[in-house]
Amino acid sequence: MLVSQGTPMSGRAPKLPAHQITTANLGAAYPLLAEAGLGHRGVVIGHDLLGGAFVYDPFELYAQGVLSNPNMVVFGQIGRGKSSFIKTYLWRQAVYGRRAWVVDPKGEYADLAAAWGVQPVALRPGGQVRLNPLEPGPSPPESAEGGSGADRRQLELLAALASACLGRVLVPRERVAIELALAALAGASDVPTLPRVIDTLLSPSAASALAVRSDERRLLEDGRDVALELRRLVHGDLRGMFDGPTSATIDLSAPLVVLDLSALYNSSALGVLMACASAWLQSALAREARERPGASNGLIVVVDEAWAILANLGVARWLQASWKFSRAFGVANIAVLHRASDLQAVGSAGSEQVGLAQGLLSDSETRVIYAQPAGEVRAARDLLSLSPTEADLLPQLRRGVALWKVGARSFLVQHRLAPDEGPLVDTDAAMGADGR
């Protein structure tokens, strides 16, 4: 397109020759320039405040080489719109045949499940639904110590749960006791469960004791504390959720699977429960990949209130490894947090816990940051590699507006609700219609 520019005759002033220029070149001279965006393939999130519509799809961007992983971390104060964004994002991805699995510690996804025509899997002490976190799942490489990958995964998960329950790192004899208990159950035809592991820890065999040049009484003492802490998941106040084979009524082929842990949201064991639920999801994911190759491609796994998992060292180790395994199956993970400082508050400065939490961030190349308090700006700037201008924006972001960091690029995005999406975010109704 050509644009002509000239000076009109005024009295006897000479007429200047017209100047012609293409709009492509004129755009470079015009001050109102817009970011090109991420393309048109994907779901519309809302309005890019420095351009037009903002479209995003991690699987497309990963395939194009724009992202090195499809994972996302979302930060936001309560009431700023992060929950509304997550729910509508999952709903819109369904148009492309994407499925979603959600670990929901607050019970906020019931309306979204109803819109999809499914019921949340409600885990309650003494309830009717059980999940077995020890089912075979994504397996770490076989260890030089021997044992299959599945055995190593079960060992790492049990060690993580025991460490979280005890509130400390396991000593070598406790870890060995768990390993021997799993080995004793390895010959059985069915999948091990937590009750069977606990019984084996409390009644070790002579063969197990002999394997480490010990006796049954000493091996019992080595694993007693672990067994008694894990027993809470089986016979204590947390019974009835992870103490048996997985209930046959759970339909993993549904477009949305919600694990509702809201009955224990205020429990000190929430992190342990979320780890068990996440472990079961990882097992189900691996089983689906074996039975139906490619079926999990495009699956989105959401871990809401992820701080509860990161607060326990052993569980944080397990979660970071699981984050990497899921990517191998074509899964996009989303961790939801309130503040950037949540990643530092999980342990003392320089601790392994903080390193693991920040490692989870490193494995998530998309960061969505809703408004943060002024006191959080420094932590957000350092952890999220924000420019001074981006950091200064965070306390000023209005409801529904987020700073998106996608790879090396930045966007300022106003999330928009479609007219029929209001019921999906009803838990945020008090926040208003603009951005929710």
Backbone hydrogen bonds in HBPLUS format (Angstrom, degrees):
<---DONOR---> <-ACCEPTOR-->    atom                        ^
c    i                          cat <-CA-CA->   ^        H-A-AA   ^      H-
h    n   atom  resd res      DA  || num        DHA   H-A  angle D-A-AA Bond
n    s   type  num  typ     dist DA aas  dist angle  dist       angle   num
A0023-THR N   A0001-MET O   3.12 MM  22  5.81 132.9  2.35 146.6 155.6     1
A0003-VAL N   A0021-ILE O   2.97 MM  18  5.48 148.3  2.07 146.0 155.8     2
A0021-ILE N   A0003-VAL O   3.20 MM  18  5.48 140.5  2.36 135.2 146.7     3
A0005-GLN N   A0019-HIS O   2.98 MM  14  5.09 131.5  2.22 128.3 142.6     4
A0019-HIS N   A0005-GLN O   2.78 MM  14  5.09 149.2  1.88 137.4 147.5     5
A0013-ALA N   A0010-SER O   3.11 MM   3  5.50 167.7  2.12 129.9 131.1     6
A0026-LEU N   A0022-THR O   2.89 MM   4  6.14 156.6  1.95 149.5 157.3     7
A0027-GLY N   A0023-THR O   2.88 MM   4  5.89 146.0  2.00 140.4 147.5     8
A0028-ALA N   A0025-ASN O   3.14 MM   3  5.43 133.3  2.37 101.9 113.1     9
A0029-ALA N   A0026-LEU O   2.97 MM   3  5.19 133.3  2.20 101.7 114.9    10
A0030-TYR N   A0026-LEU O   2.93 MM   4  6.13 128.2  2.20 145.7 161.1    11
A0033-LEU N   A0031-PRO O   3.01 MM   2  5.82 127.9  2.29 109.3  94.2    12
A0043-VAL N   A0056-TYR O   3.32 MM  13  5.66 147.0  2.43 133.8 127.8    13
A0056-TYR N   A0043-VAL O   2.98 MM  13  5.66 158.4  2.03 154.6 157.4    14
A0045-ILE N   A0054-PHE O   2.82 MM   9  5.70 163.5  1.85 165.0 170.7    15
A0416-ARG N   A0045-ILE O   3.35 MM 371  6.72 162.9  2.38 140.9 141.7    16
A0054-PHE N   A0046-GLY O   2.88 MM   8  5.49 167.4  1.90 143.3 143.3    17
A0047-HIS N   A0414-GLN O   2.86 MM 367  5.09 153.4  1.93 147.0 148.1    18
A0414-GLN N   A0047-HIS O   2.85 MM 367  5.09 171.0  1.86 149.8 151.1    19
A0048-ASP N   A0052-GLY O   2.71 MM   4  5.34 155.2  1.77 163.7 171.4    20
A0051-GLY N   A0048-ASP O   2.87 MM   3  5.03 162.6  1.90 117.6 118.6    21
A0049-LEU N   A0412-LEU O   2.82 MM 363  5.66 158.9  1.87 162.9 169.5    22
A0061-LEU N   A0057-ASP O   3.08 MM   4  6.31 166.9  2.10 156.2 160.1    23
A0062-TYR N   A0058-PRO O   2.86 MM   4  5.89 146.5  1.98 138.2 147.5    24
A0063-ALA N   A0059-PHE O   2.98 MM   4  6.14 157.7  2.03 142.5 148.5    25
A0064-GLN N   A0060-GLU O   2.97 MM   4  6.21 143.2  2.10 144.1 154.4    26
A0066-VAL N   A0061-LEU O   2.87 MM   5  5.09 134.4  2.08 160.9 161.9    27
A0067-LEU N   A0061-LEU O   3.27 MM   6  5.67 156.6  2.33 116.1 116.5    28
A0065-GLY N   A0062-TYR O   3.10 MM   3  5.15 152.8  2.18 100.7 109.1    29
A0366-THR N   A0071-ASN O   3.33 MM 295  6.43 154.4  2.40 152.8 157.9    30
A0072-MET N   A0333-ASN O   2.81 MM 261  6.18 155.9  1.87 157.0 165.4    31
A0335-ALA N   A0072-MET O   3.00 MM 263  6.48 156.1  2.05 152.3 156.6    32
A0073-VAL N   A0366-THR O   3.02 MM 293  6.53 150.9  2.10 156.6 165.4    33
A0368-VAL N   A0073-VAL O   2.98 MM 295  6.37 164.0  2.01 158.4 163.2    34
A0074-VAL N   A0335-ALA O   2.90 MM 261  6.31 162.3  1.94 163.5 169.1    35
A0337-LEU N   A0074-VAL O   2.85 MM 263  6.12 172.3  1.86 175.0 177.1    36
A0075-PHE N   A0368-VAL O   2.83 MM 293  6.21 165.9  1.85 167.6 172.1    37
A0370-TYR N   A0075-PHE O   2.86 MM 295  5.93 173.1  1.87 142.9 145.2    38
A0076-GLY N   A0338-HIS O   3.02 MM 262  4.75 130.2  2.27 106.3 120.9    39
A0080-ARG N   A0077-GLN O   3.30 MM   3  5.76 149.4  2.40 138.6 133.9    40
A0400-GLY N   A0080-ARG O   2.98 MM 320  5.91 162.7  2.01 147.0 146.0    41
A0085-PHE N   A0081-GLY O   3.04 MM   4  6.22 157.3  2.10 147.1 153.1    42
A0086-ILE N   A0082-LYS O   3.00 MM   4  6.28 165.0  2.02 153.2 156.2    43
A0087-LYS N   A0083-SER O   3.05 MM   4  6.22 172.2  2.05 154.6 156.3    44
A0088-THR N   A0084-SER O   3.10 MM   4  6.20 171.7  2.10 152.5 155.1    45
A0089-TYR N   A0085-PHE O   2.84 MM   4  5.85 151.0  1.93 149.8 158.9    46
A0090-LEU N   A0086-ILE O   3.04 MM   4  6.28 160.6  2.08 152.1 155.5    47
A0091-TRP N   A0087-LYS O   3.04 MM   4  6.26 160.1  2.08 146.4 152.5    48
A0092-ARG N   A0088-THR O   2.87 MM   4  6.01 159.4  1.91 149.0 153.6    49
A0093-GLN N   A0089-TYR O   3.02 MM   4  6.16 147.4  2.12 143.2 152.2    50
A0094-ALA N   A0091-TRP O   3.25 MM   3  5.40 140.8  2.42  97.4 108.0    51
A0095-VAL N   A0092-ARG O   3.17 MM   3  5.70 151.7  2.25 110.6 117.4    52
A0096-TYR N   A0093-GLN O   2.96 MM   3  5.48 144.1  2.09 111.7 121.1    53
A0098-ARG N   A0093-GLN O   3.23 MM   5  5.47 156.7  2.29 140.4 134.3    54
A0097-GLY N   A0094-ALA O   2.92 MM   3  4.88 160.2  1.96 109.5 111.5    55
A0300-ILE N   A0099-ARG O   2.98 MM 201  6.28 154.2  2.04 140.9 149.0    56
A0100-ALA N   A0255-PRO O   3.00 MM 155  6.37 151.8  2.08 143.8 152.4    57
A0257-VAL N   A0100-ALA O   2.93 MM 157  6.41 153.6  2.00 150.3 159.0    58
A0101-TRP N   A0300-ILE O   2.86 MM 199  6.31 155.3  1.92 156.3 163.1    59
A0302-VAL N   A0101-TRP O   2.86 MM 201  6.32 159.0  1.90 157.5 164.4    60
A0102-VAL N   A0257-VAL O   2.78 MM 155  6.22 159.6  1.82 162.8 168.8    61
A0259-LEU N   A0102-VAL O   2.83 MM 157  6.12 173.3  1.83 175.8 176.9    62
A0103-VAL N   A0302-VAL O   2.85 MM 199  6.15 167.6  1.86 167.7 170.9    63
A0304-ASP N   A0103-VAL O   3.28 MM 201  6.14 160.9  2.32 156.4 160.4    64
A0104-ASP N   A0259-LEU O   2.88 MM 155  5.69 160.5  1.92 148.2 153.8    65
A0261-LEU N   A0104-ASP O   2.91 MM 157  6.01 167.6  1.93 141.2 145.2    66
A0113-ALA N   A0109-TYR O   2.98 MM   4  6.19 158.2  2.03 149.3 155.6    67
A0114-ALA N   A0110-ALA O   2.89 MM   4  6.14 154.7  1.95 147.9 155.1    68
A0115-ALA N   A0111-ASP O   3.02 MM   4  6.27 151.5  2.11 144.3 151.3    69
A0116-TRP N   A0112-LEU O   3.17 MM   4  6.45 139.1  2.35 139.7 150.3    70
A0116-TRP N   A0113-ALA O   3.05 MM   3  5.06 126.3  2.35  95.1 109.5    71
A0117-GLY N   A0113-ALA O   2.96 MM   4  6.18 109.6  2.47 135.3 153.6    72
A0118-VAL N   A0113-ALA O   2.94 MM   5  5.21 176.3  1.94 144.7 143.8    73
A0117-GLY N   A0114-ALA O   2.98 MM   3  4.83 148.0  2.09  95.7 105.9    74
A0121-VAL N   A0258-VAL O   2.68 MM 137  5.82 163.1  1.71 172.0 175.8    75
A0260-ASP N   A0121-VAL O   2.89 MM 139  5.79 152.0  1.97 131.5 140.7    76
A0123-LEU N   A0260-ASP O   3.00 MM 137  6.01 165.4  2.02 155.1 159.2    77
A0127-GLY N   A0124-ARG O   2.85 MM   3  4.81 150.6  1.93 135.1 128.7    78
A0126-GLY N   A0239-ARG O   2.84 MM 113  5.86 151.3  1.92 128.1 135.8    79
A0247-SER N   A0130-ARG O   2.91 MM 117  5.34 160.1  1.95 146.9 144.9    80
A0131-LEU N   A0241-MET O   2.79 MM 110  6.22 157.3  1.84 164.3 168.4    81
A0135-GLU N   A0132-ASN O   3.34 MM   3  5.96 160.9  2.38 121.4 120.9    82
A0146-GLY N   A0143-SER O   2.96 MM   3  5.37 162.1  1.99 110.4 116.1    83
A0152-ARG N   A0148-SER O   3.07 MM   4  6.42 157.0  2.13 148.9 154.9    84
A0153-ARG N   A0149-GLY O   2.96 MM   4  6.25 153.9  2.03 149.0 156.1    85
A0154-GLN N   A0150-ALA O   3.02 MM   4  6.28 164.2  2.04 153.1 156.5    86
A0155-LEU N   A0151-ASP O   2.92 MM   4  6.15 154.8  1.99 148.8 156.3    87
A0156-GLU N   A0152-ARG O   2.90 MM   4  6.12 163.4  1.93 151.4 155.3    88
A0157-LEU N   A0153-ARG O   2.95 MM   4  6.16 159.7  1.99 152.0 157.6    89
A0158-LEU N   A0154-GLN O   2.95 MM   4  6.10 168.9  1.96 149.6 152.9    90
A0159-ALA N   A0155-LEU O   2.88 MM   4  6.03 159.4  1.93 151.2 157.4    91
A0160-ALA N   A0156-GLU O   2.93 MM   4  6.06 151.1  2.01 140.9 148.9    92
A0161-LEU N   A0157-LEU O   2.89 MM   4  6.18 162.6  1.92 156.6 160.7    93
A0162-ALA N   A0158-LEU O   2.87 MM   4  5.99 164.8  1.89 150.1 154.7    94
A0163-SER N   A0159-ALA O   2.90 MM   4  5.95 158.9  1.95 143.9 150.1    95
A0164-ALA N   A0160-ALA O   2.97 MM   4  6.16 156.6  2.02 145.6 152.0    96
A0165-CYS N   A0161-LEU O   2.89 MM   4  6.12 158.7  1.94 149.8 155.8    97
A0166-LEU N   A0162-ALA O   2.88 MM   4  6.01 158.4  1.92 150.8 156.6    98
A0167-GLY N   A0163-SER O   2.86 MM   4  5.82 131.5  2.10 137.8 150.4    99
A0168-ARG N   A0163-SER O   3.26 MM   5  5.42 140.4  2.42 144.1 150.4   100
A0174-GLU N   A0171-VAL O   3.01 MM   3  5.52 130.7  2.26 114.1 126.8   101
A0175-ARG N   A0171-VAL O   3.22 MM   4  6.56 159.6  2.26 156.7 162.9   102
A0176-VAL N   A0172-PRO O   2.94 MM   4  6.17 159.3  1.98 154.3 160.4   103
A0177-ALA N   A0173-ARG O   3.01 MM   4  6.13 149.5  2.11 135.5 143.6   104
A0178-ILE N   A0174-GLU O   3.14 MM   4  6.46 154.2  2.20 146.9 152.4   105
A0179-GLU N   A0175-ARG O   3.02 MM   4  6.31 161.7  2.06 148.9 154.0   106
A0180-LEU N   A0176-VAL O   2.88 MM   4  6.12 160.2  1.92 155.4 159.9   107
A0181-ALA N   A0177-ALA O   3.01 MM   4  6.18 151.1  2.10 142.0 149.9   108
A0182-LEU N   A0178-ILE O   3.01 MM   4  6.31 159.8  2.05 154.8 159.3   109
A0183-ALA N   A0179-GLU O   2.97 MM   4  6.20 154.1  2.04 144.3 152.1   110
A0184-ALA N   A0180-LEU O   2.92 MM   4  6.12 150.2  2.01 144.8 152.2   111
A0185-LEU N   A0181-ALA O   3.26 MM   4  6.52 134.6  2.48 136.6 147.6   112
A0185-LEU N   A0182-LEU O   3.10 MM   3  5.14 131.7  2.35  95.6 108.7   113
A0186-ALA N   A0183-ALA O   3.16 MM   3  5.00 150.5  2.25  96.8 105.7   114
A0188-ALA N   A0185-LEU O   3.14 MM   3  5.70 159.6  2.19 116.0 122.1   115
A0197-VAL N   A0193-THR O   3.06 MM   4  6.36 156.5  2.12 153.7 160.9   116
A0198-ILE N   A0194-LEU O   2.94 MM   4  6.14 165.7  1.96 159.5 162.8   117
A0199-ASP N   A0195-PRO O   2.95 MM   4  6.15 162.8  1.98 148.1 152.8   118
A0200-THR N   A0196-ARG O   3.02 MM   4  6.16 153.2  2.09 142.5 149.6   119
A0201-LEU N   A0197-VAL O   2.90 MM   4  6.20 149.0  2.00 148.2 157.1   120
A0202-LEU N   A0198-ILE O   3.00 MM   4  6.27 150.6  2.09 149.7 157.4   121
A0203-SER N   A0199-ASP O   2.90 MM   4  6.00 120.2  2.26 135.9 151.6   122
A0209-ALA N   A0205-SER O   3.14 MM   4  6.47 162.0  2.17 149.3 153.7   123
A0210-LEU N   A0206-ALA O   2.87 MM   4  6.05 158.7  1.92 150.9 157.1   124
A0211-ALA N   A0207-ALA O   3.11 MM   4  6.27 141.0  2.26 140.5 149.9   125
A0212-VAL N   A0209-ALA O   3.19 MM   3  5.71 150.8  2.27 110.7 118.0   126
A0214-SER N   A0209-ALA O   2.84 MM   5  4.85 161.5  1.87 140.0 141.2   127
A0213-ARG N   A0210-LEU O   3.07 MM   3  4.79 165.9  2.09 109.2 108.0   128
A0219-LEU N   A0215-ASP O   2.96 MM   4  6.16 163.2  1.99 158.7 164.1   129
A0220-LEU N   A0216-GLU O   2.87 MM   4  6.03 150.2  1.95 145.8 154.1   130
A0221-GLU N   A0217-ARG O   3.10 MM   4  6.43 155.6  2.16 146.8 152.3   131
A0222-ASP N   A0218-ARG O   2.96 MM   4  6.26 147.7  2.06 144.3 153.9   132
A0223-GLY N   A0219-LEU O   3.21 MM   4  6.48 147.6  2.32 145.5 151.7   133
A0224-ARG N   A0220-LEU O   2.91 MM   4  5.77 113.2  2.37 142.3 159.5   134
A0227-ALA N   A0223-GLY O   2.97 MM   4  6.13 165.2  1.99 156.2 160.7   135
A0228-LEU N   A0224-ARG O   2.88 MM   4  6.10 163.4  1.91 160.3 164.4   136
A0229-GLU N   A0225-ASP O   3.06 MM   4  6.22 153.0  2.14 145.3 151.8   137
A0230-LEU N   A0226-VAL O   2.95 MM   4  6.15 167.4  1.97 156.2 160.0   138
A0231-ARG N   A0227-ALA O   2.85 MM   4  5.90 134.5  2.06 140.1 152.9   139
A0232-ARG N   A0229-GLU O   3.21 MM   3  5.75 154.2  2.28 109.5 115.9   140
A0233-LEU N   A0230-LEU O   2.94 MM   3  5.64 146.8  2.06 117.7 125.5   141
A0234-VAL N   A0231-ARG O   2.89 MM   3  5.06 151.1  1.98 105.9 115.5   142
A0235-HIS N   A0231-ARG O   2.72 MM   4  5.77 173.8  1.72 174.8 174.5   143
A0239-ARG N   A0236-GLY O   3.26 MM   3  5.55 157.7  2.32 118.2 116.9   144
A0254-ALA N   A0251-ASP O   3.48 MM   3  5.88 167.2  2.50 107.3 110.5   145
A0264-LEU N   A0261-LEU O   2.99 MM   3  5.91 166.5  2.01 128.9 133.0   146
A0265-TYR N   A0262-SER O   3.26 MM   3  4.90 166.8  2.28 108.3 105.4   147
A0267-SER N   A0264-LEU O   3.04 MM   3  5.09 163.5  2.07 109.1 113.0   148
A0270-LEU N   A0267-SER O   3.22 MM   3  5.46 155.9  2.28 114.8 114.1   149
A0272-VAL N   A0269-ALA O   3.05 MM   3  5.30 117.0  2.47 104.0 119.0   150
A0273-LEU N   A0269-ALA O   2.99 MM   4  6.28 161.1  2.03 159.3 165.2   151
A0274-MET N   A0270-LEU O   2.82 MM   4  6.07 159.3  1.87 157.0 162.7   152
A0275-ALA N   A0271-GLY O   2.94 MM   4  6.13 147.5  2.05 140.6 149.7   153
A0276-CYS N   A0272-VAL O   2.97 MM   4  6.29 155.8  2.03 148.3 154.3   154
A0277-ALA N   A0273-LEU O   2.94 MM   4  6.20 162.2  1.97 149.8 154.7   155
A0278-SER N   A0274-MET O   2.82 MM   4  5.95 159.8  1.86 146.3 152.3   156
A0279-ALA N   A0275-ALA O   2.81 MM   4  5.94 154.1  1.87 146.6 154.1   157
A0280-TRP N   A0276-CYS O   2.98 MM   4  6.23 155.5  2.04 146.7 152.8   158
A0281-LEU N   A0277-ALA O   3.03 MM   4  6.35 153.7  2.10 144.8 152.0   159
A0282-GLN N   A0278-SER O   2.93 MM   4  6.23 156.6  1.98 149.5 155.6   160
A0283-SER N   A0279-ALA O   2.95 MM   4  6.23 154.9  2.02 147.5 154.4   161
A0284-ALA N   A0280-TRP O   2.89 MM   4  6.15 160.7  1.93 151.0 156.2   162
A0285-LEU N   A0281-LEU O   2.85 MM   4  6.05 150.0  1.94 146.8 155.5   163
A0286-ALA N   A0282-GLN O   3.01 MM   4  6.28 160.5  2.05 149.5 153.3   164
A0287-ARG N   A0283-SER O   2.93 MM   4  6.17 159.5  1.97 151.3 157.4   165
A0288-GLU N   A0284-ALA O   2.93 MM   4  6.08 156.8  1.99 145.3 151.4   166
A0289-ALA N   A0285-LEU O   2.98 MM   4  6.24 152.5  2.05 145.3 153.1   167
A0290-ARG N   A0286-ALA O   3.01 MM   4  6.30 146.3  2.13 144.9 153.5   168
A0291-GLU N   A0287-ARG O   2.94 MM   4  6.16 162.5  1.97 152.2 156.9   169
A0292-ARG N   A0288-GLU O   2.70 MM   4  5.51 157.5  1.75 148.4 155.1   170
A0295-ALA N   A0292-ARG O   2.93 MM   3  5.53 161.2  1.97 146.1 147.9   171
A0297-ASN N   A0294-GLY O   3.21 MM   3  5.45 155.8  2.27 105.5 112.8   172
A0299-LEU N   A0296-SER O   2.95 MM   3  5.43 143.5  2.09 148.6 143.4   173
A0298-GLY N   A0330-GLY O   3.09 MM  32  6.15 152.7  2.17 160.0 161.4   174
A0332-ALA N   A0299-LEU O   2.98 MM  33  6.41 162.0  2.02 161.9 166.5   175
A0301-VAL N   A0332-ALA O   2.95 MM  31  6.28 156.3  2.01 145.8 153.4   176
A0334-ILE N   A0301-VAL O   2.79 MM  33  6.14 146.6  1.90 161.0 161.5   177
A0303-VAL N   A0334-ILE O   2.81 MM  31  6.14 167.4  1.82 170.2 172.9   178
A0336-VAL N   A0303-VAL O   3.13 MM  33  6.35 160.7  2.17 152.9 149.6   179
A0308-ALA N   A0305-GLU O   3.13 MM   3  6.16 160.9  2.17 129.1 131.5   180
A0306-ALA N   A0336-VAL O   3.03 MM  30  5.78 155.9  2.09 154.7 160.8   181
A0309-ILE N   A0306-ALA O   3.04 MM   3  5.50 139.7  2.21 111.0 120.9   182
A0310-LEU N   A0306-ALA O   3.18 MM   4  6.50 165.2  2.20 154.7 158.7   183
A0311-ALA N   A0307-TRP O   3.07 MM   4  6.06 130.7  2.32 144.7 153.9   184
A0312-ASN N   A0309-ILE O   3.32 MM   3  6.15 172.4  2.33 122.4 124.4   185
A0316-ALA N   A0312-ASN O   2.77 MM   4  5.89 153.6  1.83 155.2 163.8   186
A0317-ARG N   A0313-LEU O   2.97 MM   4  6.26 154.9  2.03 153.9 159.9   187
A0318-TRP N   A0314-GLY O   3.17 MM   4  6.45 159.5  2.21 142.5 147.6   188
A0319-LEU N   A0315-VAL O   2.83 MM   4  6.09 158.6  1.88 152.1 158.1   189
A0320-GLN N   A0316-ALA O   3.06 MM   4  6.22 165.6  2.08 151.4 154.0   190
A0321-ALA N   A0317-ARG O   3.24 MM   4  6.50 161.6  2.28 148.1 152.8   191
A0322-SER N   A0318-TRP O   2.94 MM   4  6.20 157.0  2.00 150.1 157.1   192
A0323-TRP N   A0319-LEU O   2.84 MM   4  6.08 148.6  1.94 150.8 159.7   193
A0324-LYS N   A0320-GLN O   3.29 MM   4  6.62 150.4  2.38 143.3 149.2   194
A0325-PHE N   A0321-ALA O   3.04 MM   4  6.39 156.3  2.10 148.2 155.2   195
A0326-SER N   A0322-SER O   2.91 MM   4  6.07 164.1  1.93 157.0 159.7   196
A0328-ALA N   A0325-PHE O   3.02 MM   3  5.39 131.6  2.26 105.7 118.1   197
A0329-PHE N   A0326-SER O   2.92 MM   3  5.33 149.0  2.02 109.8 119.4   198
A0331-VAL N   A0326-SER O   3.33 MM   5  5.48 146.2  2.46 134.1 137.7   199
A0330-GLY N   A0327-ARG O   3.09 MM   3  5.24 165.3  2.11 111.6 113.8   200
A0342-ASP N   A0339-ARG O   3.06 MM   3  5.39 157.2  2.11 106.2 113.4   201
A0343-LEU N   A0340-ALA O   3.12 MM   3  5.96 157.7  2.17 121.4 125.6   202
A0344-GLN N   A0341-SER O   2.90 MM   3  5.05 143.4  2.03 102.6 113.9   203
A0345-ALA N   A0341-SER O   2.84 MM   4  6.04 140.3  1.99 151.1 163.8   204
A0351-SER N   A0348-SER O   2.97 MM   3  5.43 155.2  2.03 141.7 139.9   205
A0355-GLY N   A0351-SER O   3.10 MM   4  6.40 159.1  2.14 145.7 152.0   206
A0356-LEU N   A0352-GLU O   2.82 MM   4  6.07 153.6  1.89 152.8 159.1   207
A0357-ALA N   A0353-GLN O   2.96 MM   4  6.21 160.8  1.99 151.3 156.4   208
A0358-GLN N   A0354-VAL O   2.94 MM   4  6.13 161.0  1.98 151.5 156.5   209
A0359-GLY N   A0355-GLY O   2.83 MM   4  5.96 135.5  2.03 134.8 148.0   210
A0360-LEU N   A0356-LEU O   2.97 MM   4  6.31 142.7  2.11 145.1 153.8   211
A0361-LEU N   A0357-ALA O   3.31 MM   4  6.69 145.5  2.44 135.8 144.5   212
A0362-SER N   A0358-GLN O   2.95 MM   4  6.32 147.7  2.06 141.0 149.9   213
A0363-ASP N   A0359-GLY O   3.05 MM   4  6.33 137.5  2.23 141.1 151.8   214
A0364-SER N   A0361-LEU O   3.00 MM   3  5.13 155.8  2.06 112.1 114.1   215
A0407-GLY N   A0365-GLU O   3.19 MM  42  5.53 173.8  2.19 149.2 150.4   216
A0367-ARG N   A0405-LYS O   2.92 MM  38  5.08 161.0  1.95 143.2 149.6   217
A0405-LYS N   A0367-ARG O   2.82 MM  38  5.08 166.9  1.84 157.8 161.6   218
A0369-ILE N   A0403-LEU O   2.88 MM  34  5.13 172.1  1.89 149.5 152.2   219
A0403-LEU N   A0369-ILE O   2.91 MM  34  5.13 163.6  1.94 145.1 142.5   220
A0372-GLN N   A0394-LEU O   3.35 MM  22  5.46 150.9  2.44 104.1 112.5   221
A0376-GLU N   A0373-PRO O   2.87 MM   3  5.37 159.6  1.91 116.9 123.8   222
A0377-VAL N   A0374-ALA O   3.26 MM   3  5.49 163.6  2.29 108.9 113.8   223
A0380-ALA N   A0376-GLU O   2.94 MM   4  6.11 165.9  1.96 160.1 164.6   224
A0381-ARG N   A0377-VAL O   2.84 MM   4  5.98 159.0  1.89 152.2 158.2   225
A0382-ASP N   A0378-ARG O   3.03 MM   4  6.25 163.7  2.05 152.5 155.9   226
A0383-LEU N   A0379-ALA O   2.89 MM   4  5.96 171.2  1.89 155.8 158.8   227
A0384-LEU N   A0380-ALA O   2.92 MM   4  5.55 156.6  1.98 141.7 148.4   228
A0386-LEU N   A0381-ARG O   3.14 MM   5  4.63 151.5  2.22 123.9 131.8   229
A0391-ALA N   A0387-SER O   2.93 MM   4  6.17 165.2  1.95 162.3 166.3   230
A0392-ASP N   A0388-PRO O   3.00 MM   4  6.14 156.8  2.05 146.1 152.1   231
A0393-LEU N   A0389-THR O   3.22 MM   4  6.43 132.7  2.46 138.6 150.2   232
A0393-LEU N   A0390-GLU O   3.15 MM   3  5.21 134.7  2.37  96.5 108.9   233
A0394-LEU N   A0391-ALA O   3.27 MM   3  5.62 140.0  2.44 105.7 115.0   234
A0396-GLN N   A0393-LEU O   2.84 MM   3  5.33 140.5  2.00 117.7 130.4   235
A0401-VAL N   A0398-ARG O   3.08 MM   3  5.71 161.0  2.12 141.9 142.7   236
A0415-HIS N   A0400-GLY O   2.91 MM  15  5.43 167.5  1.92 160.8 156.6   237
A0402-ALA N   A0413-VAL O   2.90 MM  11  5.44 158.3  1.95 150.4 156.2   238
A0413-VAL N   A0402-ALA O   2.93 MM  11  5.44 167.8  1.94 165.4 163.9   239
A0404-TRP N   A0411-PHE O   2.78 MM   7  4.99 169.0  1.79 151.1 154.6   240
A0411-PHE N   A0404-TRP O   2.85 MM   7  4.99 146.7  1.96 144.0 151.5   241
A0406-VAL N   A0409-ARG O   2.89 MM   3  5.30 147.4  2.00 147.1 155.5   242
A0409-ARG N   A0406-VAL O   3.06 MM   3  5.30 164.7  2.08 127.6 127.9   243
A0421-GLU N   A0418-ALA O   3.03 MM   3  5.34 169.4  2.04 121.0 123.1   244
A0424-LEU N   A0421-GLU O   3.05 MM   3  5.40 136.4  2.24 108.7 120.9   245
A0425-VAL N   A0422-GLY O   3.10 MM   3  5.63 147.5  2.21 114.4 122.7   246
A0428-ASP N   A0425-VAL O   2.84 MM   3  5.58 159.9  1.88 122.5 129.3   247
A0429-ALA N   A0426-ASP O   3.04 MM   3  4.92 160.3  2.08 112.2 111.2   248
A0431-MET N   A0428-ASP O   2.85 MM   3  5.55 162.2  1.88 124.3 130.4   249
A0432-GLY N   A0429-ALA O   3.16 MM   3  5.81 170.4  2.17 118.9 121.9   250
A0435-GLY N   A0433-ALA O   3.05 MM   2  5.99 116.7  2.47 113.9  97.4   251
